[in-house]
Amino acid sequence: MILYLDSSALAKRYLIETRSADVERVIVEAEQTGTAMITRAEVSAAIAKAVRMNWVGRDEALKALAAFQSQWATLFRLHIRETTVERADSLAWAHGLRGYDAVHMACAAIWQESVGGPITVATFDEQQWEVAQKLGLAVWPESL
């Protein structure tokens, strides 16, 4: 399985939350894992938010951030090009997606087209989960 991780899924690898163990398991099972370049900023922001909201302590967050940053290079990173933004523009309008959610869906769809085989999108965002299926992408988890 080739696995596209959006920020909501990848953040669970570094912040202990509901379904974190499931995310780790699906990552280990995947032949290849990838994400959009914007995910780097989004996951770091999620870790910072966890500190602001007092969900985790600063030391725990710094360890999570260091783990994330050290593992970033192991992910296939999809670059955001004009064609990606153009696709995201269309998806945002057609499906009422937020900006970066549309970029995630565009990246996953373009990646699937480029490999010529199925891509599974890991997301915990219900709207992205539904749009991914409409775009012919497999989704994980099987239900939200």
C-alpha positions, 0 to 999 in steps of 0.5 A: 500500500502507498499511503498519503498522510494528511496532517491530521493523521501524521500528527497522531504519530507524534502526539498521543491521541485516540487512534495514534497506535493505529496510525503507527501500525498503518505507517509500518504496514505501508510500502511507501508513505508520503505527504505534501510539503505543507504538512511539515508546517501543519504538524509543527503547528499542531504540536505547538497548539498542543502546548498552548492548549495544555494537552502536552507539556513543553518537554514532551512537545519538544521530543515530539517535534524532534522525532517528527523533524528527524523522520521527515526525510523518510517521507516521500514529499510532494512538492506544491507546484502551479498545477497542484495549486490549480487542482486544489483551486478546483477542488476547493470550489467543487467540494467546499474544502478549506485551502490546505485541505484542498492542497492535500487532496490535490497532492494525493490525486496527482500522486495516484495519477503519477504512480498509476496505481492506488493511493490510500489517503490517511485522514481523520478529517471527515470532509477530506475522507469523503472527497478522497473517495469521490476522487477515486482514492482509497481511504484509511481508516475505513470509517470515521 
